[in-house]
Amino acid sequence: MGHNRSRGAAGVMRLSRRGVPPVEACARELAMGRPIARHPIVLTLTAALWTGLGFEGRAAVGAVPAPRVKGFSAQAVSVRPEDFENLRLAIDDLSRTYAERYPQAESFRRRLDALAAAFRAGKNVTSEFPRLRDESLLANPLMDFDRLLVLKRKRGQLGLPTNHQCNSCLPQTGYDNELAILQPVRPTGTLTTLFRPPGDFYVGEMDLHWDADRLLFTMPNGRTWQIWEIRLDGTGLRQVSKEEADVDNFDACYLPDGGIAYASTASFTAVPCWHGKERACAVFRMEADGSARRQLCFDQDLDLHPAVLPSGEIVFSRWDYSGPMHMYLRLLMVMNPDGTHQRAIYGSNSYYPNALYFPRAIPGTPAKLVAILSGYHGVNRAGDLVVVDYGRGSFEASGIVHRAMHRREPIRPIIRDDLVGPNWPKFLHPYPLSDRYFLAAVQKGPKAGWGIFLVDVFDNMVPILADPGYDFFEPIPVRKSPRPPVIPPQVDLGQREAIVYLQDIYRGPGLAGVPRGTVKRLRIVGYHWGFPGMAGPDKAGRAGPWDVMRILGTVPVEADGSALFRVPANTPIAVQPLDDQGRALQLMRSWYTAMPGERVACIGCHEAVLQSPPAQAGLAALRPPSAIEPWFGPPRGFDFEREVQPVLDRYCVGCHNGQPGPNGQPVPDLRGRQFRPDYTGLPLSKLGADRLWPEVAAGLPAARPTHQLLGNRNYLYTPAYEALIPFIRRVNIEDDVHLLTPCEYSADTSELVQMLHKGHYGVTLDPEAWSRLYTWIDLNGPCHGRWGAVLPVPRQAPARRLAVLRASGGPDDDPEQLPPGKPDLGPPVLPQPRPRPSSMPKAAGWPFSAQEATRRQRQAVPWTKSVTLAPNLVLELVFVPAGCFVMGATDGESDEAPPTAVEMAYGFWMSRHEITNQQYRAFDPNHDSRLFTKRSLNPDGPGVPMNEPHQPVVRVSWEEAMAFCRWLSQRTGLHFRLPTEAEWEYACRAGSATAFHWGGLNTDFAEHANMADAALARLYTVTGGVVNLQPIPADQRYDDGALATAAVGRYRPNPWSLCDMHGNAAEWTLTLYRPYPYRETDGRNDLHSADLRVVRGGSFYDRPWRCRSAFRLAYRPWQKVHNVGFRVVCTPMEEPPPQ
């Protein structure tokens, strides 16, 4: 053998001296039967010399010693009592399913019964049981193939990228690996080399053609990763994909129409959570000869594992986090082989599972797949083998119907970064034989190697191939299989647009509770993904968005909720339903992409995966499709300096001009950047700074880290942007993965908008100014409208991406280009002085002391009472005595004046605490107050809980609060309702005339209330190492010990024993939002109006100013607000209130 090897190596050197390329020389010697691949001389060939194969020749088929590794027979293992049941179930299933094709069933049962009896008698069956298990399960008729393709690799050389990288991150060399065939497919079979790469290059990622005569695989060439093909007889080795500098192609599969789908970095995208340091990849297609390359997917991050379904469609994994936490959201997607009809079939808005790798269709089933369920950080692409039935469910664990080797354990959704780290055994590369039997690579324990096993749903595993020195992966039976049907192409590369038909925007949970007729238009948004070396958080904007947001325009929505409109092809699109003021009612934190000439149809907003469309066409279908109506100009990246700064120049810089305010205190400087040449930006996170490409880091200002999570480089925004982002509420990064509550981030929940609506210093914005602010907030508060705004994007990546885009059908416009100049909204508007009441009105006997308040209350006997909501669940009430007070303030917001003397001619009962989650669930068991996602308690996320039993209920609408009151009235026979605005403020003040019942704005509130404090203002790691740098305005002098809502009653009550009237959760009142003076008789307590309803008291998210007794906000009655709950008042029906 050594002689032959030397002859082969000598031949290589001889041919090389004649000018034959080294790799071709290797192949010629192999064709002569001279094995050379492992000779030291050949191993010295450098990657730079290997130029790729472009010839038809014989590869290393069996040339490296034919019987390389043998399998093993049954090994002695421990036997557990449940193993007998597991094997019995499998034998019974095979007998029942295959009858005469499984003739030894009775014999196997008798032998199993005998072994079970011996085991119960205490006899050792550790040799006999595995022998019976292997014999009985390998007799499975589904194992009727004679050859098995496998990947053989030196023990410990996993050759798989981490879960946040693609093949580009892997070393191309350093492997002892080969493609091989096991024959027969038994532990005693012989393994024969099919192909061994020259030198120590990687080889893997096989896909067998349906004719079982050829296969695709991935192999690098020392410069890039490429896709190759070889015939099963060893001939025809060729590089299929065309080489292009700095582009890697890998992970390919055959298509029914003769083409090939594969993953490629030709998208010139980068992994955002790696801050652009690592390459991302998208799914492309090409013809069998490597020609006609076209990009099919235009996604943010990694598209992986394309595979063909029996329907002829392609299934693949898509990593998706344009707002949600980056560790959890990897959808299973399906599309036609031409890229049309892209849609999610599993995992949308799901924390669990973090990922489903290597999906393959299960034969004979319409909607079942086998896949590897895995986490984010942790093991590379490995994990649990699961059966997914997306016809049964597509959310979290709802469609995961089996987890191999864990049959007796319930499948529960778990929110954890390293999801499968503790789990054994671990699996890779599943190949389904049916929905109950699978081949897979298996690692049985932490110190075990990887072998090929037959696995079933009854928790049996039969070893087929293993070796102490080698790992084995990618089992594929060598047999012909039915070729899926060819789906007729629906792409017209001559067009640059597609048509979208939305049947009913109100269908599905996305707009649940939003009244029909509310949606007036759709805002069409495009994503512009980051580039290699220029991507990731804190670049397009501080703490969000992840990517550059492009505003394309708006389209109309018909009265029935339907819409028909054109969109640019090959563009990741998001749709935002807008109300009559142009505010988004819901945020699509994902995207869809249409191919050139495609007609896309969807039923509603986040409808179920297999939901059938209504039979009746919508009104929009009866007219031509609408063109996108431009939004104050052509499609462009949303740039703060261009889009928002003109609003500030007109309405704000009259005061916010870098000069101190009238009281001598500094005010935010909202002038454009040209007025601040000294501006140096804000520091990136430590990880963000550490992962900058050197040429990018060199162009950024140095920073002195002031916190352990901050880095040594600043990134430039604008001074006005920096000043305003604390006062807008937006998705940021690392937000809740679940579908957002409608209006969760509605612009009217942002302090900036609330302040301007109150008439901040007489400022009155025009409709365009409002539209610009709303759009900025709805787009997640971006700063820059292109990636090259601060520094040039490295290495010509924008030009290269644009060339691929245009070759794939457009569009032709360059998203890195912005229109010149910025709009002029008119001359500056100077601030107007606010009229102030000259004095406070008088109210008889008011204010009064805390002691007097308590005395008046305790005159009522009893002054406390409780009502039962459910067994062991009561609602405590306290009596609020009659009296007078002055409602409003002279030194507050404009809507708090003029203050009004109000007489409370009656006493009433009020709930001591805000209604808790536990109490509300007695009425609505399905309610979820969800999370506060701007801070996190651990690196796994997902946020700070707000749904614990004793926390106040939030995210309930005014209508739902009123429904609770009606339910409670029916249950108790008493009259419950929400307090009027006057009742609420009177009860809150408890005789006080100060901002709070305990004092003024400079009084320490830590023992009295849960407000925005030092704890809330601190910087916290959110998830997976990514830091949310969103500042939250807070009074950092005090620390009340809470990050979100606290359990009711944790803080000191007011003199009337009412808790949390200030802070914790804001509270609905009965009253419509109307100007003062307050009048009970002016219709403001009309129950039937659809106008805004008043909210009082502030919350954990609000600074003390916004939690004052007089402070007012208002929301739509159907709107569920992140920090708003309620408490109730009661008037007895049968007896008068105590006097």
N, C-alpha and C positions, 0 to 999 in steps of 0.2 A: 504493500500500500504506500509505503514511504517512497518507493521508486516511482510509482505513478504520479504521486504528488509533486516530486521534484521535476519529472518530465513536464507536468502541466505548468509549473512555475517558470521553467526554462523557456517553454513555448511562449508564455506571456511576454517575457523579456525580449525574446527574439522577434516576435511580431511588433512589439513596441518600437524596437530599433528600426523596423521597416516603415514606421509612420502609422501603424494601426493604433487607434485609440486604445488605452489600457482596458476599458470595460469591454469593448468589442473583442479585444484579444482574449480576455478572460472567457467570454462566451464561446469563442471558437475552440479554445482548448477543452472547455466543458463538453462541447458537441462531439469532440473526439474521445470522450470518456476519460479525460484526464482531470481528476479533481484537484483544484488549486485554491479553493476559496479560503482554506484555513492555513495555507502556507505562510510562513513569516515574511517572505518576499512580497507576497501579494498584500499582506496586511500593512505594508509600508506605503502602499499607494495612497496618496493624499486625496482628500475630498475634492480639492481644486482640480485634480486631473480627471476626475470621473465626469464625463460629459453627457451621460445619458444614452440610452439605446434607441436607435431609430431603425433597427433592422429586424427581419424575421429570422429567427434562428432557434436552435435547441438550447433550452436553459438547463439548469442543474437538476434534472429529474432523476432521482435515484443515484446521482453521481457521488454524493457524499454517502458513505457506507449504507447500503440498503436497509438492513434491519438496524435502525438506530437505537430505539428505546422500545422495550416491550412493556406491555401493561402488567398488571399484577392480578393475582387471584385473590380470593377472599382472605382478608386479614383478620386476625383475632381482635375483637373489639369488645367493649363492655356492652351488655345487653340489659335494657330497662324493661319493666313490665309493660309499658305502653307500646313498645316495639312490636309486640305480638298483635295488638289490635291494629296498629298501623299497617302491618303486612297483610293481615286478614282483610282489611278494607280494600287494599289494592288488588289482592287476588280475586275477591268477590266482584270488584268493579270490572276487571279484565274478563272474568268469566261471563258476567252479565252483558258486557258490551260486545265481545267478540265470539262468544259461544264456541263453535267448532274450530275457530282459528286459535283458540287457546285450550287445547284438549287436555292438558295436564292439571287443570284446576283442582279436581278432586284429589289427585295425588298430592298436590302441594298443600291442600287443606289438611289432609291426614297427617302429613309430616309436621305441619305447623302445630296441630293439636298435640302431637306426641312431644314436641319440643317444649310447648307451653306447660304440659304436665310435668316434664322433667325439671323445668325451671322452678315451678312451684314446689317441687320436692327438694329443691336446694342443689340440684345437679348443675354442673358447669356445661353451658351450651354456647360458649363464646366462639367456638369454631363452627359448630353445626348451623347456628342461626344465620350468620352472614352468608354461609354457603347456600342455604335455602333461599334467603332473600335475593341474592344475586341471580340464582338460577330461575326463580319464579318470575322476577321482574324483568330480566333480560329476555324472557320468552314472550314479552309483550309484542303483539303483532305490529305495533308501530315501529319496532326496531328491525324492520325487515330489509334494511339497506346494508350493503356489504362494506362500504367505505365511508370514512368520516374524515373531513378536512379539519385540521387543527393548526393552531399557531404554537410552536414550541420555542420557549425562551429560557435562557439560563436562570436558575433559581434566584429570585430576588430582583430580576430586571423587569419590573412591572410594565414599563413602557407606556404608561398612561399619563396624560396631563392632569394637573390638579383640576378641581371642579370649576375654577374660575380662569382657566387658560385653555388654549387649543394646542394643536401639534406644534405650532411655531415655537413654543417654549421648551420643547423636548430637545435633548441632545440628539443629533442625527446619527452619531456613531457610539460605539461602546457596547454593542449588543452581540450576544451569541444567540441568534434566533433563525428560524426557518419556517417555511410553510411545509406541512407534512400531511400524509394520509395514513390513517390507521385502518388496517384490514386484516381480519374481519373486525367488526366493532364489538370487541369483547376484551376483557382484561388480558387475555392471552394473545391478542392480536399483535401484528407487526407494524411498526411505524416506519414509513419510507419517506425520504425527503422529496418534496415536489419542487421547491425553489429555496435556494439559500443566497442571500444577497452578497455581492462582493464585499470583501473586507468585513467590517463589523457594523455595517449600516443597519438601521431599523427596517423591519418589514412587518406588516400587519394590516388590520382593517380590511378583511376579505369580504367579497360579495360574490356568490356563485350565481351564474346565469341559470335561467329556468331550464335550459337544455342540458345543464350539468356537464358542459364540455369546455367551459372557460370560466375564469374568475378575474375580478378586479381586486387590486390591493394597493396599499400605500407604501411608498419607499422614497426616501430622500436621495439627493444626488450630491450632497456636499454644499450645495448653495440653497436649494429650496426643496420643499416637499412636493412630490408629484404622484399622480395616479398611473398605475401600470395594469397591464392585462397579460395573462398567460393562459394557455390551453391546459387542460387536465392531463394531456399526454406530454406536457413539457415544452411543446413548440409554441412559436408565436409570441415570445416575450417582447413587449413593446411598451414604450411610454405613451400613454393616451393623452394626458393633459399637456398643453403647450407651456413651455417654460417662459416666465416673465420675471424680470428682476424684482426682488422683494415681494413676491407673491407665492404663497404656499397653497397647494391644492391637495385634498386628502378626503378620506371617509366617503367613498363613492358607492353608488348602487346603480344597477342597470334599470332602465325604464322600459315599459312595454312597447313604446314606439321606436325603440332602437337607440334612444339617447341615453345619456348618463347624468344623474344628479350627484352633486358632491358639495363639500364645504370648501370655501376658499377665503383667503384674506384679501382678495382683489377688491373687496368692499372698502378697504382702507378705513375701517373702523377700529376702535380700541376699547378695551374693557374699562368702563367708567370707574368701577370701584378700585381698579389698579391705577387710577388717575392718568390713564392713557399710556402707561408704560408697556402693557402687554397688548398684543394684537387680538382683535375679535374676528369672527368669520361669519359668512352668510352662505345660504344655499344657492348654488348656481346650477346650470345645466349646459351640456355640450353634446355634440353628436359623437357617434362612436369613434370617429377619427380625430376627435379633439377640436373640431372646428365649431363655429357658430356659438361661441360662449355667450351666455346671457345670464344676468343676475335675476334670480327669482324672488329672493327675499331681501328686504331693505330694512333690516332690524338693528336694534341698538347694540346688542352684545352677541353672545355665542349662539349660532344655529348649529345643531349637532345631530348626528345619527340619522340621516335621511334613509328611509326604507320604504318599499312599495307594499301597499295593502292589496288584498285580493280584489278590491274595487278598481285598482289601477291608480289610486291616489297615492300621494307621498305623505308619510307621517314623519315628523321630526320634532326635536326638542328646541324650544326658543326661550332664551333667558330675557326677562322682561322686567325692568324696574325704572320706569320713567317718573317715579314718585314713591311707590311702595318700597319696603325694605328689600335690599338687594339679595338677602340670603335665601329668600323663600320662593320666589315666583319664577318657576321654569315650566312653561306651558307645554303640553303636547299639542302640536298643531298638525293640521291636515291641509293639503292643497292638491290641485291637479298638477300633472307633470309639466304643464306650461306656466305654472305659477298662479293660475286663476283660482278663485274660490278658497282663499286662505282663511282659515278659521281655527279657533281653539276647540279642542274636544275634551281636554282635561286640565284642571288646575287653575282655571281663571279665578282670581281673587282668593287664592287658597294659600295658607301657610304650610299645609301638609298635603303631600310630601314636598320637601324642598325641591326635589328633582326626580324625574323618571328618565333614566338613561337606557339606551339600547332598545327602544321599543320595537317589537315585532308582532305582526298580526297572528292570531291563533287561527289555524285553518278550520273551516267549517263553522265559524261564528261570525255574526254580522258586526259586532261592536266590541270584541274582546281583544286585548293585547297582553303580552307578557313584557315586563320591563324590570329594570333594576331601580328600586326605590333607594334614594341616597340623600345625604345632607349637603352642606356647603363646605365649610372647613372640615377636615377629617380625611377619610380614605378617598383615594382617587377613583371616582366613577363606580366604585363597588358599593354593595349594600344588600338589601333584602330583595329576593326574587318575589315579585307580586304579579297577580292576575288583575288586570284592570278591565272593568266592564263599563264603558262610558255611556252605554245605553241605560244603565241602571242609575248612574249619577256621575257628575263631573266635578263635584266640589269636595275638596279635602278627602276624607276617607269614604265618602258615599259610594264610590264606584270601585273601590279596592276590595275585591271579593275573596282574595286568598293571599296569604303571606307564607311562603314555603318554610317548612320546618317549624312553624309556629301555629299549627292548626288549632291548638287548644287555647290560644290567647286571643282576646278580642282585639280588633283592629281599631285603635283609637288615634285621633289626630294629635300629634305632639309638636309643639313649637320649640324647636331646638336647632341650633346651628349644626353641631356635629350629630346629626340625627341618628346615624346607625353605628357610631363608634363602638358602643358596648355590645352590639348584636353579633352573635355567631350562630351558624356559619355565615360567611359572606359570599356573595355571588357576583359573577360577571358574565356578560355575553350569553344571555338566555336564547335558546332555540326551541320554540314550541313544537311538540309532536301532536298535541291536542290541548284542550283546556284543562287537562289533568296530568299530563306527562310532558317533561321538558328535559332537554339537555342543557347543561350550563357548566361554566368554570366555577369551581367551588374551593374556598379556603375554609377548612373546618375549624381552625383555631389560630391564635396569634402567631404561633411558631410553625404552623403547617405550610406546606407549599400549595400551589394551585393545581388541581387536577380536573379532569372531565368526569362528570357524574350524570347519571339518570336520576331525575328528581321528580317526585309526584306530589299531589295535593294531600296525600295521606301521611306525610312526614317520613317518607322513605327516601333514602339516597343510596344509589348503587354506584360504586366506583367503576370507571371504565378505563381511564388512562391516568397514570401518575408515575413519577420517578423522583428519587431523592435529590437529584441534581438539577432538575428542570421543572419549570412551570408550564402548564398547558392552558390555552385560551381559545376562544372563537370556534366552538364546535359547529360544523355544518355538514349534515348528511349529504353524501354525493349520490344524488338521484334526481331524475327529471321531476319537474313540478309544473302544474298548469301556469301558463303565462297569463297574467291578468289582462283584462280588456284594455284596448287603447282608447283613451278618452279623447274625443275630437278636440283639436286645438281651438281656443277661443280668443287668441291674441292676434291683434292687428298691429304690427310694428310700424305701420304707416301713420298710426294715430298717436297722439301725445296725451290723450285724456281717457278717462273711463266714466261710466255713468253709475250713480249710486241711487238705489230705490230703498227708502226707509218706509216700511208699511205703517207703523204706528209707534211714535216715540214714547207713548205712555205705557205700552205693553212691557212686561218684565219688571223686575224689582228696582231698576235704576232710578225711576221717578215715582216710586211708591208713595202715595199720599199727596202728590202734587196734583192740584185740580186740573181737569181737562180745560184747555184753552189758555193755560198759563204760558206755554211755550209759543213764542212768536217767530223766532228765527233760530238757525243753527250757525254757530261760529265754526269755521273750518280752519283747523290748525295743522301745520306740518312740523314734524321733528327734523332737526338737522343735527345728526349724531357727531360725536367727537371723532378726532383723528388720532392716529398713532403719534404719541408725544404731546397731544393737546386734547385732553378729555378729562372727564371726571367732575366731582363736586367742586363748588366754589370758583368755577371759571366762568360759566355763563351767568351766574349770579351767586350771591352769598347764600349758602345753605339751600340752594335750589334756584332754578331747576337743575337737573342733571345735565340737560342738553339745551342747545339753542332752540328757542321756540319761534316758529315762523307763523305770522298771521297771514292767511290767504284771503279771508273775507267772510261773508255770510250768505246764507241762502234762506228762502222763505219756508215756513212750515204751514201746511194747510190746517183748517179747523179740526179735521179728524186725526191730526197727528202725523200725517204722511208727508213725505218730502221726496223730490226727485231732482237730482242735481248732478253736475259734472265736477270731476276732481282731476287734478293732474295725476297721470299714471306714475307708477314706480316711486310713489311718495308715501312715507309713513304718515297717515292721516289720523287726527283725533277730531271728534265732533263734540261741541258743547252746546246744549240746549239753552237758549237765552229767554229771559222774560221781557216784558215790555220796556224795561229800562236798559236792556242789553247786558244784564248780569247772568252769569252762568248758574243754572239750577243744579247741575251735576257736572263732575269732571271725569272725562275719560282718560284715565292715567295709563293708557295703553295706546294701541294704534292698529289700523288695518291698512293693507296695501293692495291696490288694484293694478292689474296689468294693462298695457295699452289696448284700448278697444274693449275692455271687459265691461260687462254689466253686472254690478254687485247688488245683491239684495239682502236686506236684513229685516227681521220681523219687528224688533223693538229695541229697548235699552236693556242689555244684559239678559236677554231671553235665554231659556234653557237650550242646551246643545242640540237636542233632537226635537225641539218644539216645532209643530207644524204651523205653517202660515195660515191666516184666516182665508176663507174662500173668497171674500169680497175684496176687490181692489180698492185702494185708497184714492182719495180725490187727486192726489199728485200724479197718479198713473194715467189720468185722463188728459194730461197736458204735456207739452215738450219739457225736457229737463231744463232746469234753471242753470244759468251760468253763475259762477261765484261772483257776488257783488263786491267790488273792492272796498277795503276798509281804509279810507283816507289815503289811498295810494296803492301802488302795485304790491303783489306778494313780497314779503321781506321778513327777515329776522327782526324780532321785537327788541329794539334797542332803547334803553331808558333815556339816554341823552337825546335821542331823536324823537321819541314818542311821548315821554312824560315831562321832560324838562320844559318844553314850551308851555305846558299847563302851569308849572311852577313859576316860570318867567312872567306869566300874565297875572296870576292870582296870588302868588305867595311871596315873591322876593321884595315886595314893598316893605315887609317887616323882616322877613328871614333873609337878611342881606349881609350877614357877617357882623352886624353891630349888636350891642347889648339891647335888651328890651327896656321899656320905660322904668322898670324897677331896678335896672342895672344888672340884671341877671342875664347870662348868655342864652341865646335862642338858637335853634338849629339853623345852620347856614344852608339854604336851598338854592343857591346860585349855581350856574353851570360850571363845569370843570375848568373852563378857561379863566375863571376868576380865582382859582386856587392852584397856582403853579407849584405850591409847596406840598400838594397832596401826594401821599406815598402809599395809600391803600391799606389793606388789612392783612394780617398774617394768615397763610394757609395752615391747615392742620399739619401736624408733624409728619403723618404718613403722606399727605399730599405734597409736602415739600421734599420729602426724602425720595419720592418716586418720580420727580420731574426728570425729564431727559436733560442731560448736561447743557445742551444749547438753549433750552428753555430756562433753566435755573439761572444761567448766566445773564439773562436779560431782565430778571426781576429784581426789585429792591431787596436788600438784605433786611432781616427783621431780628429783633431781640425777643425771643420767646418769653412771654409773661405767664405761661401756663404749660404744664407738662404735655398737654395735648396739642400745643401749637408749634409750628415749625419755624425755620429760619429764613423763610422767603415770604414777602408780601405779594399780594395780587391786587391789581388796580381796578377799582370800580369808579364811582364818582362820589364826591362829597354829599350831594343831595340824595343819591341812592342810599348811601350809608346811613344818612340821617332818617330816612323814611321807612326802611325795611323793618325796624322794630315794631312799627305801628300797622303792619298789614298781617293778616292771618291767612296762611297759605299752606299748601301741601308740604313745602320744603323737600328734603330728602328723607328717606328712611321712615316713611309714614305707614299707616295701617294698610295691610295687604287686602283686607276684606273690602268688599264694595262699600263705597262711602254712602253715608246717609245723604239723601237729597238735601242740597243747600248746606252741606257740612262746611264748606269753605266759601259760602256765599259772601260776596263783597260786603254785605251789610253786617257781617260779623267782625270786620276789621275796624280797629279803633280810628284809623285815618278817615274812613268813610263815615263812621258814626259822628265824628267830630265835625266834619264838613256839613253833614246833613243838619246838624244843630245850628248852623249859621256861624261858624267860627269867625269872629270879628267881622261879621257882616258879609263874609265871602259868599257869593252866589255863583256857582259854576254854570257854564252853558252846556248843552247836551254833548258837544264834542269833547269837552274837557272831562265830563263824567265818563263818557265812553272810553277815553284813553286810560283813566284810572281803573275802571272796572276791568278792562282787558288786561292791563298790567297785572292786576291781582289774580285774575282767572288763569293767566299763563304762568303762575307760580313765581311772580315777582322777578323776572329776569333783569339783568343789567346790560349784557352785551348781546347784540344781534348777529354776531358772527364770531367764529373761533379765533380769527386773526385780529381781533380788536385791540388786544394788548400787545401781543407779539406775533410775528409771522408763524404760521403753522409749519412745522418742520418738514423738510425733505419732499417738497412738492406734492404732498398728499392730496390737497384739494383738487389740483389739476388731474391727478391720476384717477381719483374717484369720479370726477365729472366725466372723464373720457369713457369709463366703464358704464356710467349712467346713460350717456347719450347712445352708446352702442347697444344698450339694452332696451331702447325705446323711449328715452327721454324721461323727464322734461329736459329742455335745453338750457334753462336759466341756471345761473351759478348762485347757490344759496350763500356763498361768501361775499356776494356783492350787495351793498345797500344803496338805496337811492341817494343822490347827493343832497347835501343841505339838510335842514330840518324845518318843519312847518312853522309859520308865523301865525299865532292865534290872536294877534292884536296887541295893542299897547297895554302896559301894566295897569291893573286895577288896584287902586289904593285902598287899604283897609278902612272900614267904616267903624266909628265908635259905637259900642253897644249901649243901648239905653239901659240905665240901671234904676230900679225903684229907689226913691229917696229914703224910704224907711220901711221897716217891717210893720205890718198891721198888728193890731193887738188881738189877743184871744183871752177871754175871761179865765182867770186862774191858771194861766200857762205862761212860761214853763213852770214845772214843779220838780222837786228833787226825786232822786231814786227812792228814798225812804217814803216819800208821799205817794209815789206811784205804787209801791208795794202795799201801803196801807189802804189805798183806794181799792186795789184789787182784792185784798183779803177780806173786805167787807162783804163780798159775795160769799155765800155759803151754799154749796161748796164752790171753791174757786178752781178746782181741777176736776176732771172727769176723764174717763176712757171709754172707747167703744171697741168692740171686737170685730176684727176684719176676717179672721180665720182662726182655727184652733191655735192657741198659744201665740196669737199675734194681735196686738192691740194698738190703737191709735190714741195717744195722749192729747188732751185738750186743756187749755188754760183760758180763764175768763179775762177778757179785756173790757174794763169798765168804760162807761160813757164819759164824755168830756169834750174839751175844745183844744185846738192846736192851730199853729200856722203851718200851712202846707207849702213847700217850695223853699227857695232861698234867694237872697239878694246878691250873694257872692258866688253863685254857682254858674251852671250853664244857662244859656239863654232860654231853654225850654223849661227851666225851673222857676221862671218869673212870668208875671208878677206873683209873689207869694200871696196866699189866700188864707184868711181865717175860716176854718171849717169846724162846724159843730158836729160831733158824733153823738147824736141824741139817744143812742141805744148802745148797750153793751153787746158783745158777741163773743163766741167761743172761737179760738184759733188753735190749730195744731201746734203743739210745743216745738216740734221739729219739722223740718222739711220732710215731705213724704219720701220714704226710703225705697230702695230697690226691692227689698223684701215685701214691703207693704204694697207697692205698685204691682208686683207680680201676683199678688192675690187676685188682682183684677185682670192683668194681662201676663200670663206665665211666660210668654215668649219675648217679653221686652228685654233688651240688652242696652245698658247705658255705655257699654264699650270701654274705650281706653283714652287716656291722655297720651298722645304719641310724640309730643315734643320733648319729653324726657323719658328715661328708661331706668329701670331698677337693676337690670343685668344685661350682659352683652348679647344675650339671645333675643332681647326685646320681649314682647312687641310694644311695651309702653307701661304706663302706670295704670293699674286697674281703677275703673270707676263704676264697676258693676258688682261690688261686694254688697252683701245683704244690708249693712247698716249705713252705707253711703247714700247720699240723697240721689234719687232718680234724676237723670238728665236725659237729654235728647228725647223729650216728650213734647209734643206740640200743645198749643193752647186747647185745640179741639180734643186731644186725648186727655188732658188734665180735666176738662169739663166732663168728659165721658166718665172718668174715674169718679168725679163728684156725683154724677147721676147714679152710678152703680152703688156707691157708698150710701146714698140717700135711700135707695131701694132696699139695701141690705139692713139698714139700721132703723128706718122709719123716721129719721131726722133729715133736716134740710141742709145739705152740704153744697158749697160752691166755692169758687175762688174769691179771695178778698178783692174788694174794689181798691183802686189806687189810693184813695183816701184812707180806707181801713188799714191798708198795709203800712203806709207811712206813719199813721197815728200809733199803731202797735209797735212799730220799729223804734220810734222815738221814745216811747214810754215816759213822756213828760219832758224830754230833753230838747233844747234848741240848738245844740252843737251838731257838728258833722256826724258824730257817732254818739250812742248813748253813754259811752265812757269818756268822751272828750273830743278833742279836735284832731286835725290831720297830723300833728306832730307828737301825738300820744302813742306810746308803744302799744301795738294791737296784738302782740303775739299770744296773750292769754285770752283774748276776746274773740278773735276772728281769724279765718283762714283766707288770706288775701295774697296777692303777688308780692313775694318777699325775697329775701336773700337766697333761700334754697332754690326757688324757681329760676333765679337769674344765673345760677352757676352753670358752668359748661359740663356737659355729661357725654360720655361715649354712648352712642345709641346702639348700633348693632354691627357685629362683624368687623369692628375696628374703625368703622366710618363715623366721623364726628359730625353732629348737627350743630353748626355754628350760628344758628338763628338766635339773635338776641330777643329776649322777652322783657318788656319794660316792667320794672319791679321796684319796690321800696326796699333797698338793700340794707337799711338800718336795722331791720327787725327780721326775725326768723320764727315763723309760727309752727314749723315742724312738719308741714305737709307739702307735697308736690302736686297733688291733684285734690279732688274732693276728699274730705275727711269724714269719718263716721259722725253722724249727727250727735250733738250733745257733747262733743269733745271740748268745746270752748265755753267760757262763762256765759250764762244767759243774761238777758237784759232784766231790768227790775220787774218785768211782768213774766219772768221765767220763760221767755221765748228765746230759743237758741238759734244761732246762725242767721239772724236777720241781716247781718252784714257779712258778705263773703260766702265762702263754701260753694253754694250754687245760687245763681240768680233765680228769681221767682216770677212766674206769670201772675198777672193780676187780671181781674175781670174786665178792666177798663180799656177803651179805645185810646189810641195816642192822639190827644187833642191839645191845643194850646191852653195855657192858663189864662185867666183865673179858672180854678176848678169849680165846676157846678155839677151837682148830682143830677140836675133836671135837664141838662142840655143834650141828652142822648148819648153821652160818652159811655154809659154802661149798658147800651143796647146789645143784647145777646146775638142778634141776627146779622149784624154787619160783618162784612169780609175784610174790613180795614185792619190796619196794624193794631196789635194789642201791647199794652205796656208791660215791661219787665223791670223789676226792682231788685235792689240789694247788692248787685255785683257778685263776684265769685272769686274762687281761688286764683283765677287768671287775671284779675283786675287789681290795679293799684288802689290805694285807699281813696283817692279822689273819686274813683268810679264805683266805690262801695258806700258812699255817703247816704244818709237817710233820704235825701232829696233827689238823688241821681236817677235819671230816667233813660231807658232804652225801649225800643219797640221792634217787634218782628211780626211777620205774617202769621195768622192764626193756625195755619197748617204746617208751619215750619218747625222742624226739630233742631234745636240749637245745642251746640256742644256743651255748654255750661249752664243751661237753664232747666230748672225743675219747678216745683211749686209746693205750696202748703195750702191748707183748706181752712175755711171758716164754717161755722155751724150756727144755724138758728133753729131751736126746737120747734117741732110742728105742733106738739100737744100742750106744751107749757111755756109760759113767758120766760125770757131770760132772767136770771137772778138780778135783784135790785140791790 
